[in-house]
Amino acid sequence: MATQLLTEKYSDQMHGTLNCYDRILINGYLQPFCHAKGMTNYLYQHQIRIFDYAQWAAPLSEQIRANAEALAQANGLKIEFIRKKNFRQEDRIHKILKTRATRQG
């Protein structure tokens, strides 16, 4: 089965797209993954032990990270990893955007 983009699959239900964003919020749920038993069943059907989930998901996470890094590099941007829990992302984003605005104008 070929992978289909969400924008293709749900094009009749979409009203537009954003091309420059720092995070994505998707509301809703994916059956049968929306509850623990469903996810456990999926993993079991694909012969993946639940304790191996992190190892199974690692290549997918790496693909997402590599794509984000390639996009950032292509656009002359830097990705900043912040591991602090008491950090306001919005404040940092505001500061970055303000710096970019002064450089451009």
A tleap script that builds the chain and sets N, CA, C and O, in Angstrom:
source leaprc.protein.ff14SB
mol = sequence {
  NMET ALA THR GLN LEU LEU THR GLU LYS TYR
  SER ASP GLN MET HIE GLY THR LEU ASN CYS
  TYR ASP ARG ILE LEU ILE ASN GLY TYR LEU
  GLN PRO PHE CYS HIE ALA LYS GLY MET THR
  ASN TYR LEU TYR GLN HIE GLN ILE ARG ILE
  PHE ASP TYR ALA GLN TRP ALA ALA PRO LEU
  SER GLU GLN ILE ARG ALA ASN ALA GLU ALA
  LEU ALA GLN ALA ASN GLY LEU LYS ILE GLU
  PHE ILE ARG LYS LYS ASN PHE ARG GLN GLU
  ASP ARG ILE HIE LYS ILE LEU LYS THR ARG
  ALA THR ARG GLN CGLY
}
set mol.1.N position { 0.842 -1.181 0.000 }
set mol.1.CA position { 0.000 0.000 0.000 }
set mol.1.C position { 0.890 1.248 0.000 }
set mol.1.O position { 1.770 1.387 0.849 }
set mol.2.N position { 0.661 2.136 -0.938 }
set mol.2.CA position { 1.455 3.365 -1.050 }
set mol.2.C position { 1.037 4.366 0.027 }
set mol.2.O position { -0.127 4.431 0.421 }
set mol.3.N position { 2.003 5.131 0.486 }
set mol.3.CA position { 1.737 6.168 1.476 }
set mol.3.C position { 1.058 7.340 0.786 }
set mol.3.O position { 1.497 7.796 -0.270 }
set mol.4.N position { -0.014 7.818 1.394 }
set mol.4.CA position { -0.751 8.941 0.829 }
set mol.4.C position { -0.650 10.129 1.786 }
set mol.4.O position { -0.819 9.971 2.995 }
set mol.5.N position { -0.378 11.298 1.256 }
set mol.5.CA position { -0.291 12.490 2.087 }
set mol.5.C position { -1.654 12.819 2.682 }
set mol.5.O position { -2.688 12.598 2.052 }
set mol.6.N position { -1.645 13.353 3.906 }
set mol.6.CA position { -2.903 13.767 4.530 }
set mol.6.C position { -3.627 14.802 3.683 }
set mol.6.O position { -4.854 14.786 3.588 }
set mol.7.N position { -2.864 15.707 3.064 }
set mol.7.CA position { -3.476 16.749 2.234 }
set mol.7.C position { -4.140 16.173 0.995 }
set mol.7.O position { -5.075 16.767 0.460 }
set mol.8.N position { -3.667 15.023 0.536 }
set mol.8.CA position { -4.314 14.356 -0.597 }
set mol.8.C position { -5.529 13.561 -0.135 }
set mol.8.O position { -6.599 13.626 -0.742 }
set mol.9.N position { -5.348 12.816 0.941 }
set mol.9.CA position { -6.413 11.946 1.421 }
set mol.9.C position { -7.654 12.728 1.853 }
set mol.9.O position { -8.782 12.300 1.608 }
set mol.10.N position { -7.436 13.877 2.497 }
set mol.10.CA position { -8.553 14.650 3.031 }
set mol.10.C position { -8.747 15.970 2.300 }
set mol.10.O position { -9.266 16.922 2.883 }
set mol.11.N position { -8.345 16.048 1.042 }
set mol.11.CA position { -8.419 17.306 0.302 }
set mol.11.C position { -9.840 17.856 0.239 }
set mol.11.O position { -10.028 19.073 0.244 }
set mol.12.N position { -10.838 16.987 0.179 }
set mol.12.CA position { -12.231 17.457 0.107 }
set mol.12.C position { -12.709 18.053 1.429 }
set mol.12.O position { -13.728 18.743 1.457 }
set mol.13.N position { -11.997 17.800 2.514 }
set mol.13.CA position { -12.389 18.311 3.823 }
set mol.13.C position { -11.504 19.465 4.291 }
set mol.13.O position { -11.740 20.023 5.363 }
set mol.14.N position { -10.496 19.828 3.508 }
set mol.14.CA position { -9.554 20.859 3.914 }
set mol.14.C position { -9.950 22.204 3.314 }
set mol.14.O position { -10.458 22.287 2.196 }
set mol.15.N position { -9.705 23.237 4.084 }
set mol.15.CA position { -10.042 24.583 3.641 }
set mol.15.C position { -8.799 25.411 3.343 }
set mol.15.O position { -8.920 26.566 2.935 }
set mol.16.N position { -7.621 24.858 3.534 }
set mol.16.CA position { -6.382 25.566 3.280 }
set mol.16.C position { -5.228 24.856 3.960 }
set mol.16.O position { -5.429 23.896 4.705 }
set mol.17.N position { -4.029 25.327 3.702 }
set mol.17.CA position { -2.845 24.763 4.336 }
set mol.17.C position { -1.933 25.887 4.799 }
set mol.17.O position { -1.996 27.007 4.292 }
set mol.18.N position { -1.088 25.572 5.767 }
set mol.18.CA position { -0.074 26.496 6.253 }
set mol.18.C position { 1.275 25.996 5.776 }
set mol.18.O position { 1.536 24.794 5.808 }
set mol.19.N position { 2.126 26.892 5.340 }
set mol.19.CA position { 3.419 26.477 4.811 }
set mol.19.C position { 4.592 26.842 5.701 }
set mol.19.O position { 5.721 26.447 5.408 }
set mol.20.N position { 4.370 27.574 6.764 }
set mol.20.CA position { 5.463 27.949 7.656 }
set mol.20.C position { 4.938 27.835 9.088 }
set mol.20.O position { 4.229 28.722 9.564 }
set mol.21.N position { 5.278 26.775 9.753 }
set mol.21.CA position { 4.774 26.540 11.094 }
set mol.21.C position { 5.838 25.869 11.943 }
set mol.21.O position { 6.751 25.229 11.423 }
set mol.22.N position { 5.714 26.019 13.243 }
set mol.22.CA position { 6.703 25.414 14.126 }
set mol.22.C position { 6.140 24.215 14.870 }
set mol.22.O position { 6.882 23.505 15.547 }
set mol.23.N position { 4.855 23.982 14.756 }
set mol.23.CA position { 4.241 22.810 15.370 }
set mol.23.C position { 2.916 22.528 14.685 }
set mol.23.O position { 2.342 23.401 14.035 }
set mol.24.N position { 2.447 21.327 14.832 }
set mol.24.CA position { 1.185 20.932 14.214 }
set mol.24.C position { 0.291 20.360 15.297 }
set mol.24.O position { 0.721 19.525 16.093 }
set mol.25.N position { -0.939 20.804 15.324 }
set mol.25.CA position { -1.939 20.242 16.221 }
set mol.25.C position { -2.991 19.558 15.363 }
set mol.25.O position { -3.623 20.191 14.517 }
set mol.26.N position { -3.171 18.294 15.583 }
set mol.26.CA position { -4.190 17.558 14.849 }
set mol.26.C position { -5.244 17.130 15.859 }
set mol.26.O position { -4.957 16.393 16.802 }
set mol.27.N position { -6.440 17.591 15.653 }
set mol.27.CA position { -7.532 17.236 16.549 }
set mol.27.C position { -8.264 16.028 15.993 }
set mol.27.O position { -8.471 15.912 14.785 }
set mol.28.N position { -8.643 15.154 16.865 }
set mol.28.CA position { -9.345 13.959 16.449 }
set mol.28.C position { -8.637 12.738 16.990 }
set mol.28.O position { -7.857 12.827 17.939 }
set mol.29.N position { -8.907 11.616 16.393 }
set mol.29.CA position { -8.269 10.393 16.843 }
set mol.29.C position { -8.136 9.435 15.672 }
set mol.29.O position { -8.885 9.506 14.697 }
set mol.30.N position { -7.181 8.553 15.789 }
set mol.30.CA position { -6.946 7.533 14.779 }
set mol.30.C position { -7.367 6.193 15.359 }
set mol.30.O position { -6.749 5.686 16.295 }
set mol.31.N position { -8.395 5.643 14.810 }
set mol.31.CA position { -8.810 4.336 15.281 }
set mol.31.C position { -7.905 3.302 14.635 }
set mol.31.O position { -7.585 3.482 13.460 }
set mol.32.N position { -7.489 2.301 15.251 }
set mol.32.CA position { -7.768 1.888 16.619 }
set mol.32.C position { -6.713 2.337 17.616 }
set mol.32.O position { -6.627 1.774 18.708 }
set mol.33.N position { -5.903 3.343 17.269 }
set mol.33.CA position { -4.783 3.733 18.116 }
set mol.33.C position { -5.162 4.682 19.240 }
set mol.33.O position { -4.297 5.064 20.028 }
set mol.34.N position { -6.410 5.070 19.339 }
set mol.34.CA position { -6.794 6.106 20.301 }
set mol.34.C position { -6.921 5.579 21.728 }
set mol.34.O position { -7.225 6.353 22.636 }
set mol.35.N position { -6.703 4.321 21.943 }
set mol.35.CA position { -6.727 3.776 23.307 }
set mol.35.C position { -5.666 2.692 23.425 }
set mol.35.O position { -5.248 2.097 22.431 }
set mol.36.N position { -5.248 2.451 24.639 }
set mol.36.CA position { -4.121 1.550 24.894 }
set mol.36.C position { -4.329 0.156 24.303 }
set mol.36.O position { -3.409 -0.420 23.722 }
set mol.37.N position { -5.523 -0.377 24.450 }
set mol.37.CA position { -5.779 -1.721 23.950 }
set mol.37.C position { -5.663 -1.783 22.425 }
set mol.37.O position { -5.151 -2.754 21.869 }
set mol.38.N position { -6.139 -0.748 21.770 }
set mol.38.CA position { -6.061 -0.696 20.312 }
set mol.38.C position { -4.624 -0.643 19.824 }
set mol.38.O position { -4.257 -1.344 18.881 }
set mol.39.N position { -3.812 0.184 20.463 }
set mol.39.CA position { -2.407 0.283 20.072 }
set mol.39.C position { -1.678 -1.021 20.361 }
set mol.39.O position { -0.859 -1.473 19.560 }
set mol.40.N position { -1.975 -1.616 21.496 }
set mol.40.CA position { -1.366 -2.904 21.846 }
set mol.40.C position { -1.737 -3.953 20.798 }
set mol.40.O position { -0.886 -4.739 20.380 }
set mol.41.N position { -2.993 -3.970 20.374 }
set mol.41.CA position { -3.429 -4.923 19.340 }
set mol.41.C position { -2.692 -4.689 18.020 }
set mol.41.O position { -2.281 -5.643 17.359 }
set mol.42.N position { -2.527 -3.418 17.639 }
set mol.42.CA position { -1.805 -3.104 16.405 }
set mol.42.C position { -0.378 -3.640 16.471 }
set mol.42.O position { 0.089 -4.306 15.547 }
set mol.43.N position { 0.297 -3.346 17.556 }
set mol.43.CA position { 1.675 -3.808 17.710 }
set mol.43.C position { 1.746 -5.329 17.695 }
set mol.43.O position { 2.635 -5.914 17.077 }
set mol.44.N position { 0.804 -5.959 18.379 }
set mol.44.CA position { 0.767 -7.419 18.438 }
set mol.44.C position { 0.553 -8.011 17.041 }
set mol.44.O position { 1.217 -8.977 16.666 }
set mol.45.N position { -0.373 -7.432 16.276 }
set mol.45.CA position { -0.647 -7.923 14.920 }
set mol.45.C position { 0.563 -7.794 14.011 }
set mol.45.O position { 0.732 -8.583 13.082 }
set mol.46.N position { 1.405 -6.802 14.275 }
set mol.46.CA position { 2.595 -6.592 13.466 }
set mol.46.C position { 3.853 -7.195 14.120 }
set mol.46.O position { 4.986 -6.882 13.752 }
set mol.47.N position { 3.605 -8.059 15.088 }
set mol.47.CA position { 4.658 -8.799 15.784 }
set mol.47.C position { 5.718 -7.875 16.382 }
set mol.47.O position { 6.919 -8.117 16.259 }
set mol.48.N position { 5.242 -6.812 17.032 }
set mol.48.CA position { 6.108 -5.866 17.726 }
set mol.48.C position { 5.746 -5.921 19.205 }
set mol.48.O position { 4.606 -5.657 19.585 }
set mol.49.N position { 6.707 -6.261 20.018 }
set mol.49.CA position { 6.445 -6.284 21.458 }
set mol.49.C position { 6.242 -4.863 21.946 }
set mol.49.O position { 6.916 -3.940 21.487 }
set mol.50.N position { 5.319 -4.688 22.870 }
set mol.50.CA position { 5.029 -3.341 23.362 }
set mol.50.C position { 6.260 -2.689 23.986 }
set mol.50.O position { 6.409 -1.468 23.938 }
set mol.51.N position { 7.135 -3.497 24.567 }
set mol.51.CA position { 8.353 -2.964 25.162 }
set mol.51.C position { 9.364 -2.529 24.095 }
set mol.51.O position { 10.323 -1.819 24.398 }
set mol.52.N position { 9.144 -2.957 22.848 }
set mol.52.CA position { 10.026 -2.579 21.740 }
set mol.52.C position { 9.487 -1.380 20.963 }
set mol.52.O position { 10.047 -1.006 19.933 }
set mol.53.N position { 8.405 -0.777 21.450 }
set mol.53.CA position { 7.775 0.336 20.732 }
set mol.53.C position { 8.758 1.476 20.457 }
set mol.53.O position { 8.818 1.982 19.336 }
set mol.54.N position { 9.520 1.877 21.457 }
set mol.54.CA position { 10.463 2.995 21.281 }
set mol.54.C position { 11.480 2.670 20.187 }
set mol.54.O position { 11.798 3.525 19.362 }
set mol.55.N position { 11.977 1.465 20.179 }
set mol.55.CA position { 12.939 1.049 19.156 }
set mol.55.C position { 12.269 1.013 17.781 }
set mol.55.O position { 12.883 1.402 16.788 }
set mol.56.N position { 11.021 0.553 17.713 }
set mol.56.CA position { 10.279 0.496 16.462 }
set mol.56.C position { 10.001 1.898 15.917 }
set mol.56.O position { 10.069 2.117 14.707 }
set mol.57.N position { 9.690 2.842 16.799 }
set mol.57.CA position { 9.341 4.195 16.381 }
set mol.57.C position { 10.572 5.056 16.078 }
set mol.57.O position { 10.445 6.087 15.417 }
set mol.58.N position { 11.741 4.662 16.539 }
set mol.58.CA position { 12.953 5.469 16.373 }
set mol.58.C position { 13.244 5.831 14.909 }
set mol.58.O position { 13.543 6.994 14.638 }
set mol.59.N position { 13.171 4.894 13.956 }
set mol.59.CA position { 13.441 5.275 12.558 }
set mol.59.C position { 12.437 6.303 12.029 }
set mol.59.O position { 12.801 7.174 11.240 }
set mol.60.N position { 11.193 6.206 12.453 }
set mol.60.CA position { 10.183 7.180 12.028 }
set mol.60.C position { 10.512 8.559 12.583 }
set mol.60.O position { 10.413 9.562 11.875 }
set mol.61.N position { 10.904 8.604 13.851 }
set mol.61.CA position { 11.296 9.875 14.467 }
set mol.61.C position { 12.508 10.462 13.761 }
set mol.61.O position { 12.583 11.673 13.552 }
set mol.62.N position { 13.449 9.615 13.396 }
set mol.62.CA position { 14.656 10.081 12.709 }
set mol.62.C position { 14.321 10.635 11.325 }
set mol.62.O position { 14.920 11.622 10.897 }
set mol.63.N position { 13.379 10.018 10.628 }
set mol.63.CA position { 12.965 10.529 9.319 }
set mol.63.C position { 12.344 11.918 9.454 }
set mol.63.O position { 12.622 12.804 8.646 }
set mol.64.N position { 11.518 12.105 10.459 }
set mol.64.CA position { 10.891 13.408 10.693 }
set mol.64.C position { 11.959 14.447 11.013 }
set mol.64.O position { 11.938 15.554 10.475 }
set mol.65.N position { 12.887 14.087 11.887 }
set mol.65.CA position { 13.958 15.014 12.266 }
set mol.65.C position { 14.824 15.373 11.066 }
set mol.65.O position { 15.144 16.544 10.863 }
set mol.66.N position { 15.208 14.375 10.265 }
set mol.66.CA position { 16.056 14.629 9.097 }
set mol.66.C position { 15.352 15.542 8.101 }
set mol.66.O position { 15.981 16.427 7.521 }
set mol.67.N position { 14.070 15.337 7.900 }
set mol.67.CA position { 13.309 16.183 6.987 }
set mol.67.C position { 13.245 17.615 7.514 }
set mol.67.O position { 13.420 18.562 6.746 }
set mol.68.N position { 12.998 17.785 8.806 }
set mol.68.CA position { 12.953 19.122 9.405 }
set mol.68.C position { 14.297 19.818 9.269 }
set mol.68.O position { 14.349 21.008 8.960 }
set mol.69.N position { 15.380 19.092 9.497 }
set mol.69.CA position { 16.720 19.667 9.382 }
set mol.69.C position { 17.029 20.061 7.937 }
set mol.69.O position { 17.632 21.106 7.694 }
set mol.70.N position { 16.615 19.227 6.978 }
set mol.70.CA position { 16.844 19.546 5.566 }
set mol.70.C position { 16.062 20.791 5.162 }
set mol.70.O position { 16.582 21.651 4.451 }
set mol.71.N position { 14.812 20.888 5.614 }
set mol.71.CA position { 14.003 22.072 5.318 }
set mol.71.C position { 14.611 23.325 5.931 }
set mol.71.O position { 14.660 24.376 5.291 }
set mol.72.N position { 15.070 23.213 7.157 }
set mol.72.CA position { 15.682 24.358 7.829 }
set mol.72.C position { 16.936 24.798 7.088 }
set mol.72.O position { 17.129 25.989 6.842 }
set mol.73.N position { 17.783 23.849 6.735 }
set mol.73.CA position { 19.029 24.174 6.035 }
set mol.73.C position { 18.734 24.805 4.677 }
set mol.73.O position { 19.389 25.772 4.288 }
set mol.74.N position { 17.760 24.268 3.958 }
set mol.74.CA position { 17.404 24.803 2.635 }
set mol.74.C position { 16.906 26.240 2.720 }
set mol.74.O position { 17.013 26.998 1.756 }
set mol.75.N position { 16.359 26.612 3.880 }
set mol.75.CA position { 15.823 27.953 4.060 }
set mol.75.C position { 16.710 28.843 4.922 }
set mol.75.O position { 16.299 29.926 5.339 }
set mol.76.N position { 17.926 28.380 5.184 }
set mol.76.CA position { 18.884 29.176 5.946 }
set mol.76.C position { 18.483 29.390 7.396 }
set mol.76.O position { 18.796 30.426 7.982 }
set mol.77.N position { 17.794 28.422 7.974 }
set mol.77.CA position { 17.333 28.526 9.356 }
set mol.77.C position { 18.060 27.521 10.242 }
set mol.77.O position { 18.651 26.555 9.760 }
set mol.78.N position { 18.003 27.768 11.533 }
set mol.78.CA position { 18.650 26.894 12.508 }
set mol.78.C position { 17.568 26.287 13.402 }
set mol.78.O position { 16.653 26.989 13.834 }
set mol.79.N position { 17.667 25.015 13.674 }
set mol.79.CA position { 16.748 24.355 14.599 }
set mol.79.C position { 17.344 24.436 15.990 }
set mol.79.O position { 18.519 24.130 16.193 }
set mol.80.N position { 16.543 24.840 16.926 }
set mol.80.CA position { 16.996 24.990 18.303 }
set mol.80.C position { 16.242 23.976 19.171 }
set mol.80.O position { 15.016 24.033 19.275 }
set mol.81.N position { 16.970 23.060 19.786 }
set mol.81.CA position { 16.353 22.072 20.665 }
set mol.81.C position { 16.364 22.617 22.094 }
set mol.81.O position { 17.415 22.978 22.624 }
set mol.82.N position { 15.200 22.669 22.697 }
set mol.82.CA position { 15.067 23.194 24.056 }
set mol.82.C position { 14.502 22.088 24.934 }
set mol.82.O position { 13.411 21.577 24.679 }
set mol.83.N position { 15.233 21.731 25.944 }
set mol.83.CA position { 14.826 20.620 26.790 }
set mol.83.C position { 14.296 21.066 28.157 }
set mol.83.O position { 13.987 20.226 29.002 }
set mol.84.N position { 14.191 22.366 28.376 }
set mol.84.CA position { 13.692 22.866 29.654 }
set mol.84.C position { 12.185 22.677 29.744 }
set mol.84.O position { 11.471 22.867 28.760 }
set mol.85.N position { 11.706 22.305 30.917 }
set mol.85.CA position { 10.268 22.117 31.107 }
set mol.85.C position { 9.559 23.423 31.443 }
set mol.85.O position { 8.383 23.591 31.123 }
set mol.86.N position { 10.255 24.328 32.075 }
set mol.86.CA position { 9.639 25.583 32.493 }
set mol.86.C position { 9.965 26.696 31.498 }
set mol.86.O position { 10.285 27.818 31.891 }
set mol.87.N position { 9.882 26.379 30.222 }
set mol.87.CA position { 10.287 27.296 29.160 }
set mol.87.C position { 9.067 27.691 28.338 }
set mol.87.O position { 8.287 26.828 27.936 }
set mol.88.N position { 8.895 28.979 28.087 }
set mol.88.CA position { 7.777 29.453 27.274 }
set mol.88.C position { 8.222 29.563 25.819 }
set mol.88.O position { 8.941 30.489 25.443 }
set mol.89.N position { 7.782 28.608 25.015 }
set mol.89.CA position { 8.165 28.570 23.612 }
set mol.89.C position { 7.737 29.839 22.880 }
set mol.89.O position { 8.472 30.350 22.035 }
set mol.90.N position { 6.563 30.339 23.201 }
set mol.90.CA position { 6.040 31.518 22.521 }
set mol.90.C position { 6.954 32.726 22.709 }
set mol.90.O position { 7.132 33.519 21.784 }
set mol.91.N position { 7.536 32.870 23.910 }
set mol.91.CA position { 8.456 33.982 24.161 }
set mol.91.C position { 9.702 33.862 23.286 }
set mol.91.O position { 10.170 34.853 22.725 }
set mol.92.N position { 10.234 32.656 23.172 }
set mol.92.CA position { 11.432 32.434 22.351 }
set mol.92.C position { 11.116 32.690 20.876 }
set mol.92.O position { 11.901 33.330 20.177 }
set mol.93.N position { 9.990 32.201 20.410 }
set mol.93.CA position { 9.593 32.405 19.015 }
set mol.93.C position { 9.432 33.890 18.718 }
set mol.93.O position { 9.878 34.369 17.676 }
set mol.94.N position { 8.797 34.619 19.632 }
set mol.94.CA position { 8.606 36.058 19.459 }
set mol.94.C position { 9.960 36.757 19.320 }
set mol.94.O position { 10.127 37.630 18.469 }
set mol.95.N position { 10.914 36.372 20.151 }
set mol.95.CA position { 12.255 36.973 20.112 }
set mol.95.C position { 12.951 36.674 18.784 }
set mol.95.O position { 13.576 37.559 18.199 }
set mol.96.N position { 12.847 35.445 18.310 }
set mol.96.CA position { 13.463 35.055 17.034 }
set mol.96.C position { 12.843 35.837 15.880 }
set mol.96.O position { 13.554 36.365 15.026 }
set mol.97.N position { 11.510 35.906 15.860 }
set mol.97.CA position { 10.833 36.631 14.780 }
set mol.97.C position { 11.173 38.116 14.796 }
set mol.97.O position { 11.305 38.739 13.742 }
set mol.98.N position { 11.313 38.673 15.977 }
set mol.98.CA position { 11.680 40.084 16.097 }
set mol.98.C position { 13.087 40.311 15.525 }
set mol.98.O position { 13.331 41.298 14.831 }
set mol.99.N position { 13.996 39.394 15.822 }
set mol.99.CA position { 15.373 39.488 15.303 }
set mol.99.C position { 15.367 39.367 13.777 }
set mol.99.O position { 16.078 40.111 13.102 }
set mol.100.N position { 14.583 38.448 13.229 }
set mol.100.CA position { 14.507 38.298 11.775 }
set mol.100.C position { 13.937 39.544 11.118 }
set mol.100.O position { 14.400 39.952 10.053 }
set mol.101.N position { 12.942 40.146 11.740 }
set mol.101.CA position { 12.313 41.347 11.178 }
set mol.101.C position { 13.310 42.497 11.101 }
set mol.101.O position { 13.310 43.242 10.121 }
set mol.102.N position { 14.167 42.659 12.123 }
set mol.102.CA position { 15.138 43.746 12.097 }
set mol.102.C position { 16.234 43.494 11.066 }
set mol.102.O position { 16.785 44.442 10.506 }
set mol.103.N position { 16.558 42.225 10.810 }
set mol.103.CA position { 17.559 41.889 9.786 }
set mol.103.C position { 17.029 42.166 8.385 }
set mol.103.O position { 17.767 42.618 7.510 }
set mol.104.N position { 15.735 41.888 8.181 }
set mol.104.CA position { 15.147 42.026 6.844 }
set mol.104.C position { 14.725 43.443 6.534 }
set mol.104.O position { 14.705 43.832 5.366 }
set mol.105.N position { 14.394 44.213 7.523 }
set mol.105.CA position { 13.847 45.522 7.228 }
set mol.105.C position { 14.531 46.545 7.981 }
set mol.105.O position { 14.201 47.725 7.859 }
savepdb mol mol.pdb
quit
